[in-house]
Amino acid sequence: MAKLQKSIDKRNALIRATINLVNNNGFHATPMSKIAKMAKVSPATIYLYFENKQDLVNKAYLEVKSAFTDYAFATYSEEMSVSTGFEIIWKRIADFKLKQCEEALFLAQCDNTPMIDEPSRKEGIKHLQPLLELWDRGKKEGIIKPISDYLLYAYAINPLSFLMIMQQRGACAIDKMDLEEAYRAAWDSIKLD
């Protein structure tokens, strides 16, 4: 049992080191040797858990994406109205991005650069299915603008990444009122007038 836990701990340390180094140095400036050093394992240990650097980054992305969406949808129910469901999901996403900055920054980098391979990217999109289904329902009910999900995401969700980065840099401190205004702006940007 202790050996299994030690193995899990090593794998988790590799994932954490990858997230940290990619966030601070970028994908290409993060060699496996630095990941191993930060995780306090030998470079050969990485290959017990991952095929190569691309596999390590892909798996880190999918693990973080899964944790992110588990958190985002934890209090959402399909029975909710479109507006209530969107508010619940949006505020949970905001909470995650503002409190789990390292993971959120990693996801933003993965989503906005070609460092994740296409199968992993498609798998990551599946994690957003409840939100996509909510938007689809909203379009059918005439509540959400009949535009692509990419545009909906760009207008309603992506601004949270900008706010997270600005807060992290110390340019602003996001308080409850700011979040409420940001939510209203997000909702207004996608709801059908």
C-alpha positions, 0 to 999 in steps of 0.5 A: 500500500505504501509503495502504491502511495509513493508511486501516486505521489511521484506521478502527482509531483511530476504533474505539479512540476510540469504545471509550474514550469510550463506556466513560468517558462513555457512548453518549449523551455521546460525540459524533462530534466527540469521537471524531474529536478523540481519533482525530486525524481530521477529523469528516468522515473518520468518514463515510468509514468509518461511516454514523453514530454508531450504525453506528460503535458497532455495528461496534466492538461486532462487532469486539470481540465477534469478537476476544473469541470468537476468544480464548475459543474458540482452545483449545476443541475440540468433541471435549472433554468438556462439563466440560473444554470449559466449563473451557477456555472459561470460563478463556479468557473470564476471561483476556480480561476481566481482561487486555483490560479496556477491550474487556471493559467495552465489551462489557459496556456493549453487552450490558447497554444498548440502545445496540446495534441488534437486528441487531448484537446477534443477530450478536454472539450468533452469535459465542457459538455454540460455547458455546451448542452445548456447553451444549446437548450438556451438557443432552442428556447430563444434565450441564448444568441444563436451563435457558435459555442466558440463565440459564446465561450469567447465572450462569456468565459474567456474574459475570466482568464484576463481578470485572473491574470490581472489579479495575479499581476497585482493590477487589480483585486477582484472583489464580490462586486467586480465579479457580479459586474463581470457576470452581468457583462458575460450574461448580457454578451450571450443572452438574446435581447 
